[in-house]
Amino acid sequence: MCASGCFDLLHPGHIRFLEHAKNLGKILVVAIEGDRVARARFGNGPLRRSTDRPIHPAAVRTEILAALAAVDFVTAVESGSPQDFIARFLPDVVLLGGSAETDPAARRDSGELERLGCRVMRVPLEPGYSTSRLIERIQELRA
């Protein structure tokens, strides 16, 4: 089983996603976005500057995830995307968060992984939990 994401400012949505992934298989490998990849993806986020995300560098996010009981192995993907790593790793099952219907990149990535022989499962995002929303709330408190 393999899951991927940024996992910046860990929250209950992340924990539930990873626990769900672990319950689907014996070993859970998590591929996190490296800092450069995360900056490129979140550059237009709530802070509006490409250097604002991720809040925690990849080394810190890796250490935090490695401490979770549900996670057996974690790696930061510094070159390319987590999907590139997954395509080389070729796990039996890949768990992705969110909806392929609303995210064209997720739909493309899912199709590519399935063509390589991975079973792709999607888990809806936990309502009420979002790193972007956490950042917005912190900003509101500081205002």
ZAPAPA-272467 format. One line per 4 residues: number of its first residue (from 1); for each residue x, y, z of N, C-alpha, C, O, CB. Coordinates in Angstrom, 1 decimal, padded with zeros to 4 digits, always signed. Glycine has a CB too. Example, Ala and Ser with C-alpha at 12.3 -4.5 7.8 and 13.67 -1.06 7.14 Angstrom:
2
1 = +013.2 -005.7 +007.8 +012.3 -004.5 +007.8 +013.2 -003.3 +007.8 +014.2 -003.3 +008.5 +011.3 -004.5 +009.0 ~ +012.8 -002.2 +007.1 +013.7 -001.1 +007.1 +012.9 +000.0 +007.9 +013.4 +001.1 +008.0 +014.1 -000.6 +005.7
REM end
This chain:
143
1 = +000.8 -001.2 +000.0 +000.0 +000.0 +000.0 +000.9 +001.2 +000.0 +001.9 +001.3 +000.7 -001.0 +000.0 +001.2 ~ +000.5 +002.2 -000.8 +001.3 +003.4 -000.9 +000.3 +004.6 -000.9 -000.7 +004.6 -001.5 +002.2 +003.5 -002.1 ~ +000.6 +005.6 -000.1 -000.2 +006.9 -000.1 +000.8 +008.0 -000.3 +002.0 +007.9 -000.1 -001.0 +007.0 +001.3 ~ +000.3 +009.1 -000.8 +001.1 +010.3 -001.1 +000.4 +011.6 -000.8 -000.8 +011.6 -000.7 +001.7 +010.3 -002.5
5 = +001.2 +012.6 -000.6 +000.7 +013.9 -000.4 +001.7 +014.9 +000.2 +002.9 +014.5 +000.2 -000.5 +013.9 +000.6 ~ +001.3 +016.0 +000.6 +002.3 +017.0 +001.2 +002.4 +016.8 +002.7 +003.5 +016.8 +003.2 +001.8 +018.5 +000.8 ~ +001.3 +016.6 +003.3 +001.2 +016.4 +004.8 +001.9 +017.5 +005.6 +002.6 +017.2 +006.5 +001.9 +015.0 +005.1 ~ +001.6 +018.7 +005.2 +002.1 +019.9 +005.9 +001.1 +020.3 +007.0 -000.1 +020.2 +006.7 +002.4 +021.1 +004.9
9 = +001.5 +020.6 +008.2 +000.6 +020.9 +009.3 -000.4 +019.8 +009.5 -001.5 +019.9 +009.2 -000.1 +022.3 +009.1 ~ +000.2 +018.7 +010.0 -000.6 +017.5 +010.2 -001.9 +017.7 +011.0 -001.8 +018.4 +012.0 +000.3 +016.4 +010.8 ~ -003.0 +017.2 +010.5 -004.3 +017.4 +011.2 -005.1 +016.1 +011.1 -004.6 +015.1 +010.5 -005.1 +018.5 +010.5 ~ -006.2 +016.0 +011.8 -007.0 +014.8 +011.9 -007.3 +014.2 +010.5 -007.4 +013.0 +010.4 -008.2 +015.0 +012.7
13 = -007.5 +015.0 +009.5 -007.8 +014.5 +008.2 -006.7 +013.6 +007.7 -006.9 +012.6 +007.1 -008.1 +015.6 +007.2 ~ -005.5 +014.1 +007.9 -004.3 +013.4 +007.5 -004.2 +012.0 +008.2 -004.0 +011.0 +007.6 -003.0 +014.2 +007.7 ~ -004.4 +012.1 +009.5 -004.3 +010.9 +010.4 -005.3 +009.9 +010.0 -005.0 +008.7 +009.8 -004.5 +011.3 +011.9 ~ -006.5 +010.3 +009.7 -007.6 +009.3 +009.3 -007.3 +008.7 +008.0 -007.5 +007.5 +007.8 -009.0 +010.1 +009.3
17 = -006.8 +009.5 +007.1 -006.4 +009.0 +005.7 -005.3 +008.0 +005.8 -005.5 +006.9 +005.2 -005.9 +010.2 +004.8 ~ -004.3 +008.2 +006.6 -003.2 +007.3 +006.8 -003.6 +006.0 +007.5 -003.2 +004.9 +007.2 -002.0 +007.9 +007.5 ~ -004.5 +006.2 +008.5 -005.0 +005.0 +009.2 -005.9 +004.1 +008.3 -005.8 +002.9 +008.4 -005.8 +005.4 +010.5 ~ -006.7 +004.8 +007.5 -007.5 +004.1 +006.5 -006.6 +003.3 +005.6 -006.8 +002.1 +005.3 -008.4 +005.0 +005.7
21 = -005.5 +004.0 +005.1 -004.6 +003.3 +004.2 -004.0 +002.1 +004.8 -003.9 +001.0 +004.2 -003.5 +004.3 +003.7 ~ -003.5 +002.2 +006.0 -002.9 +001.1 +006.7 -003.9 -000.1 +006.9 -003.5 -001.2 +006.8 -002.4 +001.5 +008.1 ~ -005.1 +000.2 +007.2 -006.1 -000.8 +007.4 -006.4 -001.6 +006.1 -006.9 -002.7 +006.1 -007.4 -000.2 +007.9 ~ -006.0 -001.1 +004.9 -006.2 -001.8 +003.6 -005.1 -002.7 +003.2 -005.2 -003.5 +002.3 -006.4 -000.7 +002.6
25 = -004.0 -002.6 +004.0 -002.8 -003.5 +003.6 -002.0 -003.8 +004.8 -002.2 -003.3 +005.9 -002.0 -002.8 +002.5 ~ -000.9 -004.5 +004.6 +000.0 -004.9 +005.7 +001.1 -003.9 +005.9 +001.4 -003.6 +007.1 +000.7 -006.2 +005.4 ~ +001.6 -003.3 +004.8 +002.7 -002.3 +004.9 +002.2 -001.0 +004.2 +001.7 -001.0 +003.1 +004.0 -002.8 +004.3 ~ +002.5 +000.1 +004.9 +002.1 +001.4 +004.3 +003.4 +002.2 +004.1 +004.1 +002.5 +005.0 +001.1 +002.2 +005.3
29 = +003.6 +002.6 +002.8 +004.7 +003.4 +002.4 +004.1 +004.8 +002.1 +003.1 +004.8 +001.3 +005.5 +002.8 +001.2 ~ +004.6 +005.9 +002.6 +004.1 +007.2 +002.3 +005.2 +008.0 +001.6 +006.3 +008.1 +002.0 +003.7 +007.9 +003.6 ~ +004.8 +008.5 +000.4 +005.6 +009.3 -000.4 +005.2 +010.8 -000.2 +004.0 +011.1 -000.6 +005.6 +008.9 -001.9 ~ +006.0 +011.6 +000.4 +005.6 +013.0 +000.5 +006.3 +013.9 -000.5 +007.4 +013.6 -001.0 +006.0 +013.5 +002.0
33 = +005.6 +015.0 -000.9 +006.1 +015.9 -001.8 +007.3 +016.6 -001.2 +007.3 +017.1 -000.1 +005.1 +017.0 -002.3 ~ +008.4 +016.7 -002.0 +009.6 +017.5 -001.5 +009.2 +019.0 -001.5 +008.2 +019.4 -002.0 +010.8 +017.2 -002.4 ~ +010.1 +019.7 -000.9 +009.8 +021.2 -000.8 +009.6 +021.9 -002.1 +008.6 +022.7 -002.2 +010.9 +021.8 +000.0 ~ +010.4 +021.6 -003.1 +010.2 +022.3 -004.4 +008.9 +022.0 -005.0 +008.2 +022.8 -005.5 +011.4 +021.9 -005.3
37 = +008.5 +020.7 -005.0 +007.3 +020.3 -005.6 +006.1 +020.9 -004.8 +005.1 +021.4 -005.5 +007.2 +018.7 -005.6 ~ +006.2 +020.9 -003.5 +005.1 +021.5 -002.7 +005.0 +023.0 -003.0 +003.9 +023.5 -003.1 +005.3 +021.2 -001.2 ~ +006.1 +023.7 -003.1 +006.1 +025.1 -003.3 +005.4 +025.4 -004.7 +004.6 +026.3 -004.8 +007.5 +025.7 -003.3 ~ +005.7 +024.6 -005.7 +005.1 +024.8 -007.0 +003.6 +024.5 -007.0 +002.9 +025.2 -007.6 +005.8 +023.8 -008.0
41 = +003.2 +023.5 -006.2 +001.8 +023.2 -006.2 +001.0 +024.2 -005.3 -000.2 +024.5 -005.7 +001.6 +021.8 -005.6 ~ +001.5 +024.7 -004.3 +000.8 +025.6 -003.4 +001.2 +027.1 -003.5 +000.8 +027.9 -002.7 +001.0 +025.2 -002.0 ~ +001.9 +027.4 -004.6 +002.3 +028.8 -004.8 +001.2 +029.8 -004.8 +001.4 +031.0 -004.5 +003.1 +028.9 -006.0 ~ +000.0 +029.4 -005.2 -001.1 +030.3 -005.2 -002.1 +030.1 -004.1 -003.3 +030.4 -004.2 -001.9 +030.2 -006.5
45 = -001.6 +029.6 -003.0 -002.4 +029.3 -001.8 -002.7 +030.6 -001.0 -002.6 +031.7 -001.5 -001.7 +028.4 -000.9 ~ -003.2 +030.4 +000.2 -003.7 +031.5 +001.0 -002.7 +032.6 +001.3 -003.0 +033.7 +001.6 -004.3 +031.0 +002.2 ~ -001.4 +032.2 +001.3 -000.4 +033.1 +001.7 +000.2 +033.9 +000.4 +000.9 +034.9 +000.6 +000.8 +032.4 +002.4 ~ -000.2 +033.4 -000.8 +000.1 +034.1 -002.0 +001.6 +034.3 -002.4 +001.9 +035.0 -003.4 -000.5 +035.4 -002.0
49 = +002.5 +033.6 -001.7 +003.9 +033.7 -002.1 +004.4 +032.2 -002.2 +004.1 +031.4 -001.3 +004.8 +034.5 -001.1 ~ +005.1 +031.9 -003.3 +005.5 +030.5 -003.5 +006.4 +030.0 -002.4 +006.5 +028.8 -002.3 +006.2 +030.4 -004.8 ~ +007.1 +030.8 -001.7 +007.9 +030.3 -000.6 +007.2 +030.1 +000.7 +007.8 +029.6 +001.7 +009.1 +031.3 -000.4 ~ +005.9 +030.4 +000.8 +005.2 +030.2 +002.0 +004.8 +028.8 +002.3 +004.6 +028.4 +003.5 +003.9 +031.1 +002.0
53 = +004.7 +027.9 +001.4 +004.4 +026.5 +001.6 +005.4 +025.7 +001.0 +006.0 +026.0 -000.1 +003.0 +026.2 +001.0 ~ +005.8 +024.6 +001.6 +005.2 +024.1 +002.8 +005.7 +024.9 +004.0 +006.8 +025.5 +004.0 +005.5 +022.6 +003.0 ~ +004.9 +024.8 +005.1 +005.3 +025.5 +006.4 +006.5 +024.7 +006.9 +007.5 +025.3 +007.3 +004.1 +025.5 +007.4 ~ +006.4 +023.4 +007.0 +007.5 +022.5 +007.5 +008.3 +022.0 +006.3 +007.7 +021.5 +005.3 +006.9 +021.3 +008.4
57 = +009.6 +022.0 +006.4 +010.4 +021.4 +005.3 +010.2 +019.9 +005.3 +009.7 +019.3 +006.3 +011.9 +021.7 +005.5 ~ +010.6 +019.3 +004.2 +010.4 +017.8 +004.0 +011.0 +017.0 +005.1 +010.4 +016.0 +005.5 +010.9 +017.4 +002.6 ~ +012.1 +017.4 +005.6 +012.7 +016.6 +006.6 +011.9 +016.5 +007.9 +011.8 +015.5 +008.5 +014.1 +017.1 +007.0 ~ +011.2 +017.6 +008.2 +010.4 +017.7 +009.4 +009.1 +016.9 +009.1 +008.7 +016.1 +010.0 +010.0 +019.1 +009.8
61 = +008.5 +017.0 +008.0 +007.3 +016.3 +007.6 +007.6 +014.8 +007.6 +006.7 +014.0 +008.0 +006.7 +016.8 +006.3 ~ +008.7 +014.4 +007.1 +009.1 +013.0 +007.1 +009.2 +012.4 +008.5 +008.7 +011.4 +008.8 +010.4 +012.8 +006.3 ~ +009.9 +013.2 +009.4 +010.0 +012.7 +010.8 +008.7 +012.6 +011.5 +008.5 +011.6 +012.2 +010.9 +013.7 +011.5 ~ +007.8 +013.6 +011.3 +006.5 +013.5 +011.9 +005.7 +012.3 +011.4 +005.2 +011.5 +012.2 +005.7 +014.8 +011.6
65 = +005.7 +012.1 +010.1 +004.9 +010.9 +009.6 +005.6 +009.6 +010.0 +004.8 +008.6 +010.3 +004.9 +011.0 +008.1 ~ +006.9 +009.5 +010.1 +007.5 +008.3 +010.5 +007.2 +007.9 +011.9 +007.3 +006.7 +012.3 +009.1 +008.4 +010.3 ~ +006.8 +008.9 +012.7 +006.5 +008.6 +014.1 +005.1 +008.0 +014.3 +004.7 +007.6 +015.4 +006.6 +009.9 +015.0 ~ +004.3 +008.1 +013.3 +002.9 +007.6 +013.4 +002.8 +006.0 +013.3 +003.5 +005.4 +012.5 +002.0 +008.2 +012.2
69 = +002.0 +005.4 +014.1 +001.9 +004.0 +014.1 +001.5 +003.4 +012.8 +001.9 +002.3 +012.5 +001.0 +003.6 +015.2 ~ +000.6 +004.1 +012.1 +000.1 +003.6 +010.8 +001.1 +003.5 +009.7 +001.0 +002.8 +008.7 -001.1 +004.4 +010.4 ~ +002.2 +004.3 +009.8 +003.2 +004.5 +008.7 +004.4 +003.6 +009.0 +005.0 +003.6 +010.0 +003.6 +005.9 +008.6 ~ +004.7 +002.7 +008.0 +005.8 +001.8 +008.1 +007.1 +002.4 +007.5 +008.2 +002.3 +008.1 +005.5 +000.5 +007.4
73 = +006.9 +003.1 +006.4 +008.1 +003.7 +005.7 +007.6 +005.1 +005.1 +006.4 +005.2 +004.7 +008.7 +002.8 +004.6 ~ +008.5 +006.0 +005.1 +008.1 +007.3 +004.5 +009.4 +007.8 +003.8 +010.5 +007.7 +004.2 +007.7 +008.4 +005.6 ~ +009.1 +008.4 +002.6 +010.2 +009.0 +001.8 +009.7 +010.4 +001.3 +008.6 +010.5 +000.9 +010.6 +008.1 +000.7 ~ +010.7 +011.3 +001.3 +010.4 +012.6 +000.6 +010.9 +012.5 -000.8 +012.0 +012.1 -001.1 +011.1 +013.8 +001.4
77 = +010.0 +012.8 -001.7 +010.3 +012.8 -003.1 +010.8 +014.2 -003.6 +010.0 +015.1 -003.8 +009.1 +012.3 -004.0 ~ +012.1 +014.3 -003.7 +012.7 +015.6 -004.0 +012.8 +015.9 -005.5 +012.9 +017.0 -005.9 +014.1 +015.7 -003.4 ~ +012.8 +014.9 -006.3 +012.9 +015.1 -007.8 +011.7 +014.4 -008.4 +011.4 +013.2 -008.2 +014.2 +014.5 -008.4 ~ +010.9 +015.2 -009.1 +009.7 +014.7 -009.7 +008.6 +014.8 -008.7 +008.7 +015.5 -007.7 +009.8 +013.3 -010.2
81 = +007.5 +014.1 -008.9 +006.3 +014.1 -008.0 +006.2 +012.8 -007.3 +006.9 +011.8 -007.7 +005.1 +014.4 -008.8 ~ +005.4 +012.7 -006.3 +005.1 +011.4 -005.6 +004.6 +010.4 -006.6 +004.9 +009.2 -006.5 +004.1 +011.6 -004.5 ~ +003.9 +010.8 -007.7 +003.4 +009.9 -008.7 +004.5 +009.2 -009.4 +004.5 +008.1 -009.8 +002.4 +010.6 -009.6 ~ +005.6 +010.0 -009.7 +006.8 +009.5 -010.4 +007.4 +008.4 -009.5 +007.8 +007.3 -010.0 +007.8 +010.6 -010.6
85 = +007.5 +008.6 -008.2 +008.0 +007.6 -007.3 +007.2 +006.4 -007.3 +007.7 +005.3 -007.4 +008.1 +008.2 -005.8 ~ +005.8 +006.6 -007.2 +004.9 +005.4 -007.2 +005.0 +004.6 -008.5 +004.9 +003.4 -008.4 +003.4 +006.0 -007.0 ~ +005.2 +005.3 -009.6 +005.3 +004.6 -010.9 +006.6 +003.7 -010.9 +006.6 +002.7 -011.6 +005.4 +005.6 -012.1 ~ +007.6 +004.1 -010.2 +008.8 +003.3 -010.1 +008.7 +002.2 -009.0 +009.2 +001.1 -009.2 +010.1 +004.2 -009.8
89 = +008.0 +002.5 -007.9 +007.9 +001.6 -006.8 +006.9 +000.5 -007.1 +007.0 -000.6 -006.7 +007.4 +002.4 -005.6 ~ +005.8 +000.9 -007.9 +004.7 +000.0 -008.3 +004.1 -000.9 -007.2 +004.2 -002.1 -007.2 +005.3 -001.0 -009.3 ~ +003.5 -000.2 -006.2 +002.8 -000.9 -005.1 +001.6 -001.6 -005.7 +001.1 -001.2 -006.8 +002.5 +000.0 -004.0 ~ +001.1 -002.6 -005.0 -000.2 -003.2 -005.4 -001.4 -002.2 -005.4 -002.2 -002.2 -006.3 -000.5 -004.4 -004.5
93 = -001.4 -001.4 -004.4 -002.5 -000.5 -004.2 -002.0 +000.9 -003.8 -001.0 +001.1 -003.1 -003.5 -000.9 -003.0 ~ -002.6 +001.9 -004.5 -002.2 +003.3 -004.2 -003.5 +004.0 -003.7 -004.6 +003.9 -004.3 -001.7 +004.1 -005.5 ~ -003.4 +004.6 -002.5 -004.5 +005.4 -002.0 -004.3 +006.8 -002.2 -003.3 +007.4 -001.8 -004.7 +005.0 -000.5 ~ -005.3 +007.5 -002.8 -005.2 +008.9 -003.1 -006.4 +009.6 -002.4 -007.5 +009.1 -002.3 -005.3 +009.2 -004.6
97 = -006.2 +010.8 -001.8 -007.2 +011.5 -001.2 -007.9 +012.5 -002.2 -007.3 +012.9 -003.2 -006.7 +012.4 -000.1 ~ -009.2 +012.8 -002.0 -009.9 +013.7 -002.9 -010.7 +013.0 -003.9 -010.8 +011.8 -003.9 -008.9 +014.7 -003.5 ~ -011.1 +013.8 -004.9 -012.0 +013.3 -005.9 -011.4 +013.5 -007.3 -011.0 +014.6 -007.7 -013.3 +014.0 -005.9 ~ -011.3 +012.4 -008.1 -010.8 +012.5 -009.5 -011.8 +013.3 -010.3 -011.4 +013.8 -011.3 -010.6 +011.1 -010.0
101 = -013.0 +013.4 -009.9 -014.0 +014.1 -010.7 -013.7 +015.6 -010.7 -014.0 +016.3 -011.7 -015.4 +013.8 -010.2 ~ -013.2 +016.1 -009.6 -013.0 +017.6 -009.5 -011.5 +018.0 -009.8 -011.2 +019.2 -009.8 -013.4 +018.0 -008.2 ~ -010.6 +017.0 -010.0 -009.2 +017.3 -010.1 -008.7 +016.6 -011.3 -008.4 +015.4 -011.3 -008.4 +016.9 -008.8 ~ -008.5 +017.3 -012.5 -008.0 +016.7 -013.7 -006.7 +016.1 -013.6 -006.4 +015.0 -014.1 -008.0 +017.7 -014.8
105 = -005.7 +016.7 -012.8 -004.4 +016.1 -012.6 -004.5 +014.7 -011.8 -003.8 +013.8 -012.2 -003.5 +017.0 -011.8 ~ -005.4 +014.7 -010.9 -005.6 +013.4 -010.1 -006.2 +012.3 -011.0 -005.8 +011.2 -010.9 -006.6 +013.6 -008.9 ~ -007.1 +012.7 -011.9 -007.7 +011.8 -012.9 -006.5 +011.2 -013.8 -006.5 +010.0 -014.1 -008.8 +012.5 -013.7 ~ -005.7 +012.1 -014.3 -004.6 +011.7 -015.2 -003.6 +010.8 -014.4 -003.2 +009.7 -014.9 -003.8 +013.0 -015.7
109 = -003.2 +011.2 -013.2 -002.3 +010.3 -012.4 -002.9 +009.0 -012.1 -002.2 +008.0 -012.2 -002.0 +011.0 -011.1 ~ -004.2 +008.9 -011.8 -004.9 +007.6 -011.5 -004.8 +006.7 -012.7 -004.5 +005.5 -012.6 -006.3 +007.9 -011.1 ~ -005.1 +007.3 -013.9 -005.1 +006.5 -015.1 -003.7 +005.9 -015.4 -003.6 +004.8 -015.8 -005.6 +007.3 -016.3 ~ -002.7 +006.8 -015.2 -001.3 +006.3 -015.5 -001.0 +005.2 -014.6 -000.4 +004.2 -015.0 -000.4 +007.5 -015.4
113 = -001.3 +005.3 -013.3 -000.9 +004.3 -012.3 -001.7 +003.0 -012.6 -001.1 +001.9 -012.4 -001.2 +004.8 -010.9 ~ -002.9 +003.1 -013.0 -003.7 +001.9 -013.3 -003.1 +001.2 -014.5 -003.1 +000.0 -014.6 -005.2 +002.2 -013.5 ~ -002.7 +001.9 -015.5 -002.1 +001.3 -016.7 -000.8 +000.6 -016.3 -000.4 -000.4 -017.0 -001.7 +002.4 -017.8 ~ -000.1 +001.0 -015.3 +001.1 +000.4 -014.8 +000.8 -000.9 -013.9 +001.7 -001.6 -013.6 +002.0 +001.3 -014.0
117 = -000.5 -001.1 -013.6 -000.9 -002.3 -012.9 -001.2 -002.0 -011.4 -001.4 -003.0 -010.7 +000.2 -003.3 -012.9 ~ -001.2 -000.8 -011.0 -001.5 -000.4 -009.6 -003.0 -000.3 -009.5 -003.7 +000.3 -010.3 -000.8 +000.9 -009.1 ~ -003.6 -000.8 -008.4 -005.0 -000.6 -008.1 -005.1 +000.8 -007.4 -004.4 +001.0 -006.3 -005.6 -001.7 -007.2 ~ -005.8 +001.7 -007.9 -005.9 +003.0 -007.3 -007.3 +003.2 -006.6 -008.3 +002.9 -007.2 -005.8 +004.1 -008.4
121 = -007.2 +003.5 -005.4 -008.4 +003.7 -004.5 -008.4 +005.2 -004.1 -007.4 +005.8 -003.8 -008.4 +002.8 -003.3 ~ -009.6 +005.8 -004.1 -009.7 +007.2 -003.7 -010.5 +007.3 -002.4 -011.5 +006.5 -002.3 -010.4 +008.0 -004.9 ~ -010.1 +008.2 -001.6 -010.8 +008.4 -000.3 -011.2 +009.8 -000.3 -010.4 +010.7 -000.5 -009.9 +008.0 +000.9 ~ -012.5 +010.1 +000.0 -012.9 +011.5 +000.1 -012.1 +012.3 +001.2 -011.8 +011.7 +002.2 -014.4 +011.6 +000.3
125 = -011.9 +013.5 +001.0 -011.2 +014.3 +002.0 -012.1 +014.5 +003.2 -013.4 +014.5 +003.1 -010.8 +015.7 +001.5 ~ -011.5 +014.5 +004.4 -012.3 +014.7 +005.6 -012.9 +016.1 +005.7 -012.2 +017.1 +005.6 -011.4 +014.4 +006.9 ~ -014.2 +016.2 +005.8 -014.8 +017.5 +005.8 -014.3 +018.3 +007.1 -014.2 +017.7 +008.2 -016.3 +017.4 +005.8 ~ -014.0 +019.6 +006.9 -013.6 +020.4 +008.0 -012.2 +020.4 +008.3 -011.7 +021.2 +009.2 -014.3 +019.9 +009.2
129 = -011.3 +019.7 +007.6 -009.9 +019.7 +007.8 -009.2 +020.0 +006.5 -009.4 +019.4 +005.5 -009.5 +018.3 +008.3 ~ -008.3 +021.0 +006.7 -007.5 +021.5 +005.5 -006.3 +022.3 +006.1 -006.5 +023.1 +006.9 -008.4 +022.3 +004.6 ~ -005.1 +022.0 +005.5 -004.0 +022.8 +005.9 -004.1 +024.2 +005.5 -003.8 +025.1 +006.3 -002.7 +022.2 +005.3 ~ -004.7 +024.4 +004.3 -004.9 +025.8 +003.9 -005.9 +026.5 +004.8 -005.6 +027.7 +005.2 -005.5 +025.8 +002.4
133 = -006.9 +025.9 +005.3 -007.8 +026.5 +006.2 -007.1 +026.7 +007.6 -007.4 +027.8 +008.2 -009.1 +025.6 +006.4 ~ -006.3 +025.8 +008.0 -005.5 +026.1 +009.3 -004.7 +027.4 +009.1 -004.6 +028.2 +010.1 -004.6 +024.9 +009.6 ~ -004.0 +027.5 +008.0 -003.2 +028.7 +007.8 -004.1 +030.0 +007.8 -003.7 +031.0 +008.4 -002.4 +028.6 +006.5 ~ -005.2 +029.9 +007.2 -006.2 +031.0 +007.2 -006.6 +031.4 +008.6 -006.6 +032.6 +008.9 -007.4 +030.8 +006.3
137 = -006.9 +030.4 +009.4 -007.3 +030.6 +010.8 -006.2 +031.3 +011.6 -006.5 +032.2 +012.4 -007.8 +029.3 +011.4 ~ -005.0 +030.8 +011.4 -003.8 +031.4 +012.1 -003.7 +032.9 +011.7 -003.5 +033.7 +012.5 -002.5 +030.6 +011.8 ~ -003.8 +033.2 +010.4 -003.7 +034.5 +009.9 -004.8 +035.4 +010.5 -004.6 +036.6 +010.9 -003.8 +034.6 +008.4 ~ -006.0 +034.9 +010.6 -007.1 +035.6 +011.2 -006.9 +035.9 +012.7 -007.2 +037.0 +013.2 -008.5 +034.8 +011.1
141 = -006.3 +035.0 +013.4 -005.9 +035.2 +014.8 -004.9 +036.3 +015.0 -004.8 +037.0 +016.0 -005.5 +033.9 +015.5 ~ -004.0 +036.4 +014.0 -002.9 +037.3 +014.1 -003.3 +038.7 +013.6 -002.6 +039.7 +013.9 -001.7 +036.9 +013.2 ~ -004.4 +038.8 +013.0 -004.9 +040.1 +012.4 -005.4 +041.1 +013.5 -005.8 +042.2 +013.2 -006.0 +039.9 +011.5
REM end
